Amino acid sequence: MNTRNRSSSIRFRLAISAEEYLAYYQGSAQDVVACSEDNKTIRFPASAIRKFVTRDGIFGNFEITFDESNKLIAIQSID
């Protein structure tokens, strides 16, 4: 029996200012909601993009990878 795990990826763009991200950092907002390149709405924990925060916020193109149960595997910058 083959039980190979399958993953899927979705590309999206983020433009979150430093002031906007502060709400995530302070815990008043926990999930980021974004629209993918193919107009799908995606939601993921704000903590998953913390490593991309600069003093200006988070800006750029990203790719999210998730498993067949829609569990987040990774997010990477694709700029």
Z-matrix of the N, CA and C atoms (Angstrom, degrees):
N
C 1 1.453
C 2 1.527 1 109.36
N 3 1.303 2 116.79 1 127.70
C 4 1.451 3 122.16 2 -179.32
C 5 1.528 4 109.42 3 -93.63
N 6 1.332 5 116.22 4 117.93
C 7 1.468 6 120.70 5 -178.86
C 8 1.522 7 110.45 6 -115.29
N 9 1.320 8 116.65 7 39.87
C 10 1.458 9 121.47 8 -179.72
C 11 1.532 10 110.80 9 -60.24
N 12 1.324 11 115.08 10 131.83
C 13 1.465 12 119.83 11 176.97
C 14 1.518 13 109.06 12 -78.02
N 15 1.298 14 116.25 13 137.66
C 16 1.454 15 121.16 14 178.07
C 17 1.521 16 108.67 15 -112.43
N 18 1.310 17 114.87 16 136.74
C 19 1.458 18 119.43 17 177.05
C 20 1.522 19 108.80 18 -119.24
N 21 1.310 20 115.16 19 158.05
C 22 1.459 21 122.67 20 178.34
C 23 1.518 22 108.57 21 -129.63
N 24 1.311 23 116.02 22 156.31
C 25 1.460 24 121.20 23 179.34
C 26 1.518 25 110.15 24 -130.24
N 27 1.321 26 114.39 25 148.32
C 28 1.464 27 121.85 26 176.16
C 29 1.519 28 107.42 27 -135.32
N 30 1.325 29 116.03 28 135.70
C 31 1.465 30 121.30 29 177.54
C 32 1.527 31 110.03 30 -99.55
N 33 1.333 32 114.34 31 144.07
C 34 1.467 33 120.24 32 -179.11
C 35 1.516 34 109.47 33 -155.19
N 36 1.307 35 115.21 34 165.41
C 37 1.463 36 122.30 35 179.50
C 38 1.524 37 108.58 36 -116.65
N 39 1.332 38 115.80 37 139.58
C 40 1.463 39 121.14 38 176.21
C 41 1.518 40 110.07 39 -119.75
N 42 1.307 41 115.22 40 142.77
C 43 1.461 42 122.64 41 172.39
C 44 1.523 43 106.04 42 -142.39
N 45 1.327 44 115.92 43 87.21
C 46 1.465 45 122.43 44 -177.17
C 47 1.525 46 107.39 45 -118.93
N 48 1.316 47 116.77 46 116.12
C 49 1.463 48 120.29 47 -179.85
C 50 1.527 49 109.99 48 -68.94
N 51 1.318 50 115.93 49 163.92
C 52 1.465 51 121.20 50 178.22
C 53 1.528 52 110.26 51 -59.18
N 54 1.327 53 116.82 52 -39.14
C 55 1.464 54 120.78 53 179.91
C 56 1.529 55 111.13 54 -65.51
N 57 1.338 56 116.33 55 -41.03
C 58 1.459 57 120.40 56 178.14
C 59 1.530 58 111.04 57 -65.89
N 60 1.336 59 116.91 58 -41.16
C 61 1.462 60 119.65 59 -178.25
C 62 1.520 61 111.33 60 -67.94
N 63 1.306 62 117.58 61 -24.85
C 64 1.466 63 121.36 62 178.20
C 65 1.523 64 111.41 63 -55.64
N 66 1.336 65 118.06 64 -35.89
C 67 1.470 66 121.35 65 177.18
C 68 1.531 67 110.70 66 -61.48
N 69 1.323 68 116.87 67 -38.10
C 70 1.464 69 120.76 68 177.25
C 71 1.528 70 109.82 69 -69.32
N 72 1.318 71 115.67 70 -44.85
C 73 1.463 72 121.68 71 -177.55
C 74 1.527 73 111.07 72 -62.00
N 75 1.329 74 116.25 73 -39.62
C 76 1.464 75 120.73 74 -179.06
C 77 1.522 76 112.63 75 -79.95
N 78 1.321 77 117.17 76 -9.08
C 79 1.454 78 120.59 77 176.08
C 80 1.514 79 115.55 78 92.24
N 81 1.322 80 118.36 79 0.45
C 82 1.466 81 119.29 80 179.42
C 83 1.528 82 111.41 81 -75.96
N 84 1.323 83 116.75 82 -18.51
C 85 1.471 84 121.86 83 172.79
C 86 1.520 85 106.56 84 -131.43
N 87 1.322 86 117.13 85 132.32
C 88 1.463 87 119.34 86 -175.96
C 89 1.516 88 114.26 87 -111.60
N 90 1.321 89 117.38 88 -24.38
C 91 1.464 90 120.75 89 -178.48
C 92 1.512 91 111.01 90 -116.24
N 93 1.326 92 114.99 91 144.77
C 94 1.458 93 122.17 92 172.48
C 95 1.525 94 106.85 93 -98.43
N 96 1.317 95 116.58 94 135.01
C 97 1.458 96 121.64 95 175.50
C 98 1.518 97 106.41 96 -117.03
N 99 1.331 98 115.55 97 126.90
C 100 1.462 99 120.73 98 -177.95
C 101 1.518 100 109.51 99 -136.77
N 102 1.312 101 115.03 100 164.27
C 103 1.457 102 121.81 101 177.70
C 104 1.529 103 107.81 102 -108.57
N 105 1.318 104 116.31 103 128.57
C 106 1.462 105 120.94 104 -178.70
C 107 1.523 106 110.83 105 -75.82
N 108 1.323 107 115.31 106 171.56
C 109 1.463 108 121.01 107 177.50
C 110 1.522 109 112.06 108 -59.94
N 111 1.343 110 116.88 109 -28.61
C 112 1.465 111 120.29 110 179.15
C 113 1.529 112 112.16 111 -101.91
N 114 1.336 113 115.65 112 24.87
C 115 1.470 114 124.37 113 173.64
C 116 1.530 115 115.59 114 65.96
N 117 1.325 116 117.25 115 28.39
C 118 1.460 117 120.93 116 171.99
C 119 1.522 118 108.22 117 -91.67
N 120 1.308 119 116.28 118 142.79
C 121 1.460 120 120.08 119 175.34
C 122 1.522 121 108.05 120 -86.98
N 123 1.323 122 115.27 121 128.84
C 124 1.458 123 119.74 122 177.45
C 125 1.523 124 109.57 123 -122.26
N 126 1.315 125 115.86 124 149.13
C 127 1.465 126 122.47 125 -179.31
C 128 1.525 127 106.94 126 -134.65
N 129 1.333 128 115.35 127 134.84
C 130 1.457 129 120.13 128 179.36
C 131 1.528 130 109.05 129 -153.25
N 132 1.333 131 117.52 130 160.67
C 133 1.470 132 120.87 131 -178.40
C 134 1.530 133 111.71 132 -64.63
N 135 1.315 134 116.17 133 136.58
C 136 1.464 135 120.89 134 178.95
C 137 1.521 136 111.20 135 -59.90
N 138 1.299 137 117.51 136 -29.16
C 139 1.467 138 121.01 137 -179.93
C 140 1.530 139 111.76 138 -61.29
N 141 1.330 140 117.65 139 -23.03
C 142 1.468 141 121.58 140 -177.96
C 143 1.527 142 112.35 141 -70.67
N 144 1.327 143 117.88 142 -17.95
C 145 1.467 144 120.10 143 -178.96
C 146 1.521 145 112.65 144 -112.03
N 147 1.311 146 116.88 145 7.05
C 148 1.476 147 120.95 146 -177.76
C 149 1.526 148 111.86 147 -55.27
N 150 1.328 149 117.75 148 -36.91
C 151 1.470 150 120.33 149 -176.91
C 152 1.525 151 113.01 150 -68.49
N 153 1.332 152 117.58 151 -12.18
C 154 1.464 153 121.33 152 -179.66
C 155 1.528 154 113.00 153 -97.52
N 156 1.324 155 118.01 154 -0.87
C 157 1.463 156 121.84 155 -176.88
C 158 1.523 157 110.12 156 -72.64
N 159 1.320 158 115.24 157 130.95
C 160 1.463 159 121.75 158 172.23
C 161 1.523 160 107.50 159 -115.55
N 162 1.284 161 117.68 160 179.25
C 163 1.468 162 119.48 161 179.21
C 164 1.523 163 111.96 162 -64.98
N 165 1.342 164 116.61 163 -19.75
C 166 1.464 165 121.17 164 177.91
C 167 1.519 166 113.00 165 -90.40
N 168 1.330 167 117.41 166 -13.96
C 169 1.460 168 121.50 167 -177.45
C 170 1.516 169 110.33 168 122.58
N 171 1.328 170 116.34 169 -145.51
C 172 1.467 171 121.66 170 178.60
C 173 1.524 172 108.08 171 -129.27
N 174 1.312 173 115.39 172 118.33
C 175 1.462 174 121.09 173 -178.75
C 176 1.516 175 108.63 174 -137.35
N 177 1.323 176 116.68 175 135.00
C 178 1.453 177 119.42 176 174.89
C 179 1.508 178 113.52 177 144.40
N 180 1.325 179 114.01 178 -175.20
C 181 1.462 180 122.13 179 179.05
C 182 1.518 181 108.86 180 -101.06
N 183 1.327 182 115.22 181 139.18
C 184 1.454 183 121.30 182 -175.27
C 185 1.518 184 110.07 183 -136.38
N 186 1.326 185 114.37 184 163.09
C 187 1.452 186 120.67 185 174.93
C 188 1.525 187 107.40 186 -131.63
N 189 1.322 188 115.74 187 127.33
C 190 1.446 189 121.19 188 177.70
C 191 1.531 190 108.23 189 -104.49
N 192 1.318 191 116.07 190 136.17
C 193 1.460 192 121.56 191 178.29
C 194 1.525 193 107.58 192 -117.79
N 195 1.325 194 114.99 193 134.95
C 196 1.456 195 120.11 194 -179.10
C 197 1.520 196 109.43 195 -141.50
N 198 1.335 197 115.20 196 160.48
C 199 1.457 198 119.21 197 -177.42
C 200 1.526 199 111.00 198 -87.92
N 201 1.320 200 116.32 199 -176.83
C 202 1.465 201 121.21 200 -176.06
C 203 1.527 202 113.00 201 -66.00
N 204 1.339 203 116.78 202 -15.06
C 205 1.473 204 121.04 203 175.61
C 206 1.520 205 111.05 204 -96.68
N 207 1.316 206 116.78 205 10.68
C 208 1.469 207 124.47 206 -177.88
C 209 1.520 208 113.15 207 65.02
N 210 1.320 209 116.74 208 25.64
C 211 1.459 210 121.71 209 175.49
C 212 1.526 211 108.50 210 -85.20
N 213 1.318 212 115.58 211 131.41
C 214 1.466 213 121.93 212 -179.21
C 215 1.529 214 110.98 213 -60.03
N 216 1.322 215 115.08 214 128.71
C 217 1.465 216 121.00 215 174.10
C 218 1.513 217 109.73 216 -102.41
N 219 1.352 218 117.35 217 -49.43
C 220 1.454 219 120.66 218 -177.11
C 221 1.517 220 110.72 219 -163.42
N 222 1.328 221 114.66 220 158.54
C 223 1.463 222 122.48 221 169.99
C 224 1.516 223 106.28 222 -130.24
N 225 1.318 224 116.04 223 132.67
C 226 1.451 225 119.48 224 178.13
C 227 1.514 226 110.75 225 -133.51
N 228 1.319 227 114.68 226 150.10
C 229 1.456 228 121.25 227 175.50
C 230 1.512 229 108.39 228 -77.85
N 231 1.326 230 117.54 229 137.98
C 232 1.460 231 120.32 230 179.89
C 233 1.523 232 111.59 231 -122.60
N 234 1.314 233 116.93 232 23.86
C 235 1.477 234 120.56 233 177.42
C 236 1.489 235 110.88 234 -70.44
